[in-house]
Amino acid sequence: MRAIPVNKFYRLINHGPCVLVSAGNGTVNNVAPAAWVTPVNDEPPLVGVCLADTHYTTALIRRYRCFTVNIPPATMRRALVKAGSMSGRKIDKFAACGFTALPGVQVPAVHIGGCVGFIEALVHRAVALSGVTLFIGKVVHCAVARHLFHDGRLLTGRARTLHHVGGNRFFCSTRAK
């Protein structure tokens, strides 16, 4: 075994899919890439997303009390990285990254066209931590591309989701055995 710096602990466990968290009211919108997202509970259905307090998306989630977790395919890698390199306070990230904003189903926050799927949530609790906020949202709607979900599970080989492993490095999901 090799010791690693404790501030890199998350790189051992956080290689779930990268997501794009969208927030706003349908007219005012923003999006932020996030790798720190997790199921919290299944009954009631809760999802957790951790975002920096300085992000515009964080401010919009606080204001509108909802968010959408969008799961992009690997083909959206460049747009995901680009979205993380600019502030939505200064530029329309949807236009700059080529994202298509689609109306929310149960929340005002839009979802992003072309994604594998999306999860809409209402803020259940916000936990302020050292420079970040963990938003725990009650899932009120979710959807996935028909051809990517079978027998109650995501077909990861077909979905080809992005997974962040540190810095500007990602891997792509493959067939589950």
CORLINFEN-V763383 format. One record per pair of residues at least 12 apart in sequence whose C-alpha atoms are under 10 Angstrom apart, sorted by the first residue. I is the first residue (numbers start at 1). J is the second residue. If there is no record, write none. Layout:
# CORLINFEN-V763383
i=I j=J
i=I j=J
This chain:
# CORLINFEN-V763383
i=8 j=166
i=10 j=36
i=10 j=165
i=10 j=166
i=11 j=164
i=11 j=165
i=11 j=166
i=12 j=165
i=13 j=165
i=14 j=35
i=14 j=36
i=14 j=37
i=14 j=38
i=14 j=163
i=14 j=164
i=14 j=165
i=14 j=166
i=15 j=35
i=15 j=36
i=15 j=162
i=15 j=163
i=15 j=164
i=15 j=165
i=15 j=166
i=15 j=170
i=15 j=171
i=16 j=35
i=16 j=36
i=16 j=37
i=16 j=38
i=16 j=161
i=16 j=162
i=16 j=163
i=16 j=164
i=16 j=165
i=16 j=173
i=17 j=34
i=17 j=35
i=17 j=36
i=17 j=37
i=17 j=38
i=17 j=71
i=17 j=72
i=17 j=73
i=17 j=74
i=17 j=160
i=17 j=161
i=17 j=162
i=17 j=163
i=17 j=164
i=17 j=170
i=17 j=171
i=17 j=172
i=17 j=173
i=18 j=33
i=18 j=34
i=18 j=35
i=18 j=36
i=18 j=37
i=18 j=69
i=18 j=70
i=18 j=71
i=18 j=72
i=18 j=73
i=18 j=74
i=18 j=77
i=18 j=80
i=18 j=161
i=18 j=162
i=18 j=163
i=18 j=164
i=18 j=165
i=18 j=170
i=19 j=31
i=19 j=32
i=19 j=33
i=19 j=34
i=19 j=35
i=19 j=36
i=19 j=37
i=19 j=49
i=19 j=68
i=19 j=69
i=19 j=70
i=19 j=71
i=19 j=72
i=19 j=73
i=19 j=80
i=19 j=115
i=19 j=118
i=19 j=161
i=19 j=162
i=19 j=163
i=19 j=164
i=20 j=32
i=20 j=33
i=20 j=34
i=20 j=35
i=20 j=68
i=20 j=69
i=20 j=70
i=20 j=71
i=20 j=72
i=20 j=80
i=20 j=83
i=20 j=84
i=20 j=111
i=20 j=112
i=20 j=115
i=20 j=118
i=21 j=33
i=21 j=34
i=21 j=35
i=21 j=37
i=21 j=49
i=21 j=50
i=21 j=51
i=21 j=57
i=21 j=58
i=21 j=61
i=21 j=67
i=21 j=68
i=21 j=69
i=21 j=70
i=21 j=71
i=21 j=109
i=21 j=110
i=21 j=111
i=21 j=112
i=21 j=118
i=21 j=119
i=21 j=120
i=22 j=57
i=22 j=58
i=22 j=60
i=22 j=61
i=22 j=66
i=22 j=67
i=22 j=68
i=22 j=69
i=22 j=70
i=22 j=94
i=22 j=101
i=22 j=109
i=22 j=110
i=22 j=111
i=22 j=112
i=22 j=120
i=23 j=56
i=23 j=57
i=23 j=58
i=23 j=59
i=23 j=60
i=23 j=61
i=23 j=62
i=23 j=63
i=23 j=64
i=23 j=65
i=23 j=66
i=23 j=67
i=23 j=68
i=23 j=69
i=23 j=107
i=23 j=108
i=23 j=109
i=23 j=110
i=23 j=111
i=23 j=120
i=24 j=56
i=24 j=57
i=24 j=58
i=24 j=59
i=24 j=60
i=24 j=61
i=24 j=62
i=24 j=63
i=24 j=64
i=24 j=65
i=24 j=66
i=24 j=67
i=24 j=68
i=24 j=107
i=24 j=108
i=24 j=109
i=24 j=110
i=25 j=60
i=25 j=61
i=25 j=63
i=25 j=64
i=25 j=65
i=25 j=66
i=25 j=67
i=25 j=103
i=25 j=104
i=25 j=107
i=25 j=108
i=25 j=109
i=25 j=110
i=26 j=101
i=26 j=102
i=26 j=103
i=26 j=104
i=26 j=107
i=26 j=108
i=26 j=109
i=26 j=110
i=26 j=111
i=27 j=103
i=27 j=108
i=27 j=109
i=27 j=110
i=28 j=60
i=28 j=92
i=28 j=108
i=28 j=109
i=28 j=110
i=29 j=56
i=29 j=57
i=29 j=60
i=29 j=88
i=29 j=92
i=29 j=93
i=29 j=94
i=29 j=101
i=29 j=108
i=29 j=109
i=29 j=110
i=29 j=111
i=30 j=55
i=30 j=56
i=30 j=57
i=30 j=58
i=30 j=59
i=30 j=60
i=30 j=61
i=30 j=83
i=30 j=87
i=30 j=88
i=30 j=89
i=30 j=91
i=30 j=92
i=30 j=93
i=30 j=94
i=30 j=101
i=30 j=109
i=30 j=110
i=31 j=55
i=31 j=56
i=31 j=57
i=31 j=58
i=31 j=60
i=31 j=67
i=31 j=68
i=31 j=69
i=31 j=70
i=31 j=80
i=31 j=83
i=31 j=84
i=31 j=87
i=31 j=88
i=31 j=92
i=31 j=93
i=31 j=94
i=31 j=99
i=31 j=109
i=31 j=110
i=31 j=111
i=31 j=112
i=32 j=51
i=32 j=52
i=32 j=55
i=32 j=56
i=32 j=57
i=32 j=58
i=32 j=69
i=32 j=80
i=32 j=81
i=32 j=82
i=32 j=83
i=32 j=84
i=32 j=85
i=32 j=86
i=32 j=87
i=32 j=88
i=32 j=93
i=33 j=51
i=33 j=57
i=33 j=69
i=33 j=70
i=33 j=71
i=33 j=72
i=33 j=79
i=33 j=80
i=33 j=81
i=33 j=82
i=33 j=83
i=33 j=84
i=33 j=85
i=34 j=49
i=34 j=50
i=34 j=51
i=34 j=52
i=34 j=69
i=34 j=70
i=34 j=80
i=34 j=84
i=34 j=164
i=35 j=49
i=35 j=50
i=35 j=51
i=35 j=162
i=35 j=163
i=35 j=164
i=35 j=165
i=35 j=166
i=36 j=48
i=36 j=49
i=36 j=50
i=36 j=51
i=36 j=134
i=36 j=164
i=37 j=49
i=37 j=50
i=37 j=51
i=37 j=69
i=37 j=134
i=37 j=135
i=37 j=136
i=38 j=50
i=38 j=136
i=39 j=136
i=39 j=137
i=39 j=139
i=40 j=136
i=40 j=137
i=40 j=138
i=41 j=136
i=41 j=138
i=41 j=139
i=42 j=138
i=42 j=139
i=43 j=138
i=44 j=138
i=44 j=139
i=45 j=121
i=45 j=137
i=45 j=138
i=45 j=139
i=45 j=140
i=46 j=121
i=46 j=122
i=46 j=123
i=46 j=124
i=46 j=135
i=46 j=136
i=46 j=137
i=46 j=138
i=46 j=139
i=46 j=140
i=47 j=69
i=47 j=119
i=47 j=120
i=47 j=121
i=47 j=122
i=47 j=123
i=47 j=124
i=47 j=135
i=47 j=136
i=47 j=137
i=47 j=138
i=47 j=139
i=48 j=69
i=48 j=121
i=48 j=123
i=48 j=124
i=48 j=125
i=48 j=126
i=48 j=134
i=48 j=135
i=48 j=136
i=48 j=137
i=48 j=138
i=49 j=67
i=49 j=68
i=49 j=69
i=49 j=126
i=49 j=133
i=49 j=134
i=49 j=135
i=49 j=136
i=49 j=137
i=50 j=126
i=50 j=127
i=50 j=128
i=50 j=129
i=50 j=132
i=50 j=133
i=50 j=134
i=50 j=135
i=50 j=136
i=51 j=131
i=51 j=132
i=51 j=133
i=51 j=134
i=51 j=135
i=52 j=128
i=52 j=129
i=52 j=130
i=52 j=131
i=52 j=132
i=52 j=133
i=52 j=134
i=53 j=128
i=53 j=129
i=53 j=130
i=53 j=131
i=53 j=132
i=53 j=133
i=53 j=134
i=54 j=87
i=54 j=131
i=54 j=132
i=54 j=133
i=55 j=84
i=55 j=87
i=55 j=88
i=55 j=89
i=55 j=132
i=56 j=87
i=56 j=88
i=56 j=89
i=56 j=90
i=57 j=87
i=57 j=88
i=57 j=89
i=58 j=132
i=58 j=133
i=58 j=134
i=58 j=135
i=60 j=109
i=61 j=109
i=61 j=122
i=61 j=123
i=61 j=126
i=61 j=135
i=62 j=123
i=62 j=126
i=62 j=133
i=62 j=135
i=64 j=107
i=64 j=108
i=64 j=109
i=64 j=122
i=64 j=123
i=65 j=107
i=65 j=108
i=65 j=109
i=65 j=121
i=65 j=122
i=65 j=123
i=65 j=124
i=65 j=125
i=65 j=126
i=65 j=135
i=65 j=137
i=66 j=106
i=66 j=107
i=66 j=108
i=66 j=109
i=66 j=120
i=66 j=121
i=66 j=122
i=66 j=123
i=66 j=124
i=66 j=135
i=66 j=136
i=66 j=137
i=66 j=138
i=66 j=139
i=67 j=104
i=67 j=107
i=67 j=108
i=67 j=109
i=67 j=110
i=67 j=111
i=67 j=119
i=67 j=120
i=67 j=121
i=67 j=122
i=67 j=123
i=67 j=135
i=67 j=137
i=67 j=138
i=67 j=139
i=68 j=104
i=68 j=107
i=68 j=108
i=68 j=109
i=68 j=110
i=68 j=111
i=68 j=112
i=68 j=118
i=68 j=119
i=68 j=120
i=68 j=121
i=68 j=122
i=68 j=137
i=68 j=139
i=68 j=141
i=68 j=142
i=69 j=109
i=69 j=110
i=69 j=111
i=69 j=112
i=69 j=117
i=69 j=118
i=69 j=119
i=69 j=120
i=69 j=121
i=69 j=139
i=69 j=142
i=70 j=110
i=70 j=111
i=70 j=112
i=70 j=113
i=70 j=114
i=70 j=115
i=70 j=116
i=70 j=117
i=70 j=118
i=70 j=119
i=70 j=120
i=70 j=142
i=70 j=143
i=70 j=144
i=71 j=111
i=71 j=112
i=71 j=114
i=71 j=115
i=71 j=116
i=71 j=117
i=71 j=118
i=71 j=119
i=71 j=144
i=71 j=159
i=71 j=161
i=71 j=162
i=72 j=112
i=72 j=113
i=72 j=114
i=72 j=115
i=72 j=116
i=72 j=117
i=72 j=118
i=72 j=159
i=72 j=160
i=72 j=161
i=72 j=162
i=73 j=114
i=73 j=115
i=73 j=116
i=73 j=117
i=73 j=158
i=73 j=159
i=73 j=160
i=73 j=161
i=73 j=162
i=73 j=172
i=73 j=173
i=74 j=115
i=74 j=116
i=74 j=159
i=74 j=160
i=74 j=161
i=74 j=162
i=74 j=163
i=74 j=170
i=74 j=171
i=74 j=172
i=74 j=173
i=75 j=114
i=75 j=115
i=75 j=160
i=75 j=161
i=75 j=162
i=75 j=172
i=76 j=97
i=76 j=98
i=76 j=99
i=76 j=114
i=76 j=115
i=76 j=161
i=76 j=162
i=77 j=161
i=77 j=162
i=77 j=170
i=77 j=172
i=78 j=97
i=79 j=93
i=79 j=94
i=79 j=96
i=79 j=97
i=79 j=98
i=79 j=99
i=80 j=97
i=80 j=99
i=80 j=162
i=81 j=97
i=81 j=168
i=82 j=96
i=82 j=97
i=83 j=96
i=83 j=97
i=83 j=98
i=83 j=99
i=94 j=112
i=99 j=111
i=99 j=112
i=99 j=113
i=99 j=114
i=99 j=115
i=100 j=112
i=100 j=113
i=100 j=114
i=100 j=115
i=101 j=113
i=101 j=114
i=104 j=118
i=104 j=119
i=104 j=120
i=104 j=141
i=105 j=120
i=105 j=140
i=105 j=141
i=105 j=142
i=105 j=143
i=106 j=120
i=106 j=121
i=106 j=122
i=106 j=139
i=106 j=140
i=106 j=141
i=106 j=142
i=107 j=120
i=107 j=121
i=107 j=122
i=107 j=140
i=107 j=141
i=108 j=120
i=108 j=122
i=109 j=121
i=109 j=122
i=114 j=145
i=115 j=144
i=115 j=145
i=115 j=159
i=115 j=161
i=116 j=143
i=116 j=144
i=116 j=145
i=116 j=146
i=116 j=147
i=116 j=148
i=116 j=149
i=116 j=154
i=116 j=156
i=116 j=158
i=116 j=159
i=116 j=160
i=116 j=161
i=117 j=142
i=117 j=143
i=117 j=144
i=117 j=145
i=117 j=146
i=117 j=148
i=117 j=149
i=117 j=154
i=117 j=159
i=118 j=141
i=118 j=142
i=118 j=143
i=118 j=144
i=118 j=145
i=119 j=137
i=119 j=138
i=119 j=139
i=119 j=140
i=119 j=141
i=119 j=142
i=119 j=143
i=119 j=144
i=120 j=137
i=120 j=138
i=120 j=139
i=120 j=140
i=120 j=141
i=120 j=142
i=120 j=143
i=121 j=135
i=121 j=136
i=121 j=137
i=121 j=138
i=121 j=139
i=121 j=140
i=121 j=141
i=121 j=142
i=122 j=135
i=122 j=136
i=122 j=137
i=122 j=138
i=122 j=139
i=122 j=140
i=122 j=141
i=123 j=135
i=123 j=136
i=123 j=137
i=123 j=138
i=123 j=139
i=124 j=136
i=124 j=137
i=124 j=138
i=124 j=139
i=125 j=137
i=125 j=138
i=144 j=159
i=145 j=159
i=147 j=159
i=148 j=160
i=154 j=176
i=155 j=173
i=155 j=174
i=155 j=175
i=155 j=176
i=156 j=172
i=156 j=173
i=156 j=174
i=156 j=175
i=156 j=176
i=157 j=172
i=157 j=173
i=157 j=174
i=157 j=175
i=157 j=176
i=157 j=177
i=158 j=173
i=158 j=174
i=158 j=175
i=159 j=172
i=159 j=173
i=159 j=174
i=159 j=175
i=160 j=172
i=160 j=173
i=160 j=174
i=160 j=175
i=161 j=173
i=161 j=174
